[in-house]
Amino acid sequence: MKKLIKGLREFKSSYFCTHQELFEQLSHGQKPRVLFITCSDSRVDPNLITQAQLGELFVIRNAGNIIPPYGATNGGEGATIEYAVQALDIQQIIICGHSHCGAIKGLMKIEKLREEMPLVHDWLKYAEATRRLVKEHYSHYNSDDLLEIAIAENVLTQIENLRTYPVIHSKLYQGRLKIYAWIYNIETADILAYDVERHAYVSPQSQLPESELDDSLLSPFPSCSNGNYSTPPHLEVVEQPDDIPIVIDQRFPMSPLSPQQMERIYRGSRSVN
Ligand SMILES: [Zn+2]
């Protein structure tokens, strides 16, 4: 607690004092452009990883970045979604899962939670579609790979849940809302974004319209200057005809996939039984 109180003082004397105009502006109202839904995990910080300013992200956080389907609960998630989209007119939603997610680890061993953490057990039923899909389609993977696949699949399950909200359904119908699926990797600070057409996770800049691309976005994500970081072997960098480098993560195929799609996603990486 002492550390936090020192932090409060430091925040006021440094950040607040150099951004007083922003704070004054924000006191009159907020106009965030993005609803960012992610896990409560202490290693994931939406503002830090996106370098967003105060007032730019409207955030929902809970264990496992889960959105209960419409009508399933009367919880805060639905109210926050409704407020974000209707009152704040937010037109972009990101659901961001992350590597090493404890909630998804729990989901993969759900029976163990029943007695020890009954509330977590009950909460994870809103991710049951993820558990079932992973169990029935990816059982030939080892437990580490299964966890990463479940994390990736769960973001898509939660997007399906999000679509059950009338306010979301209506805005999507009007073409006034975009939903993005992201995975944040804790050890590399990389973000991968799900691409519906490729059925794969790709670099997020490849999903921007051409008009929004500039030089700073056309290069791959930077690596650390100490040279310790290199692209993990499962990430395949593919040069596109328009010179936008796209990183395809070979571990996260989304089912159902045709054999051709499977082969494309897994080329050169590992065999699929
Ligand atoms: Zn998590």
Residues whose N, C-alpha, C, O or C-beta is under 5 A from the ligand:
A	BS01	ZN	C39 D41 G64 C101 G102 A103
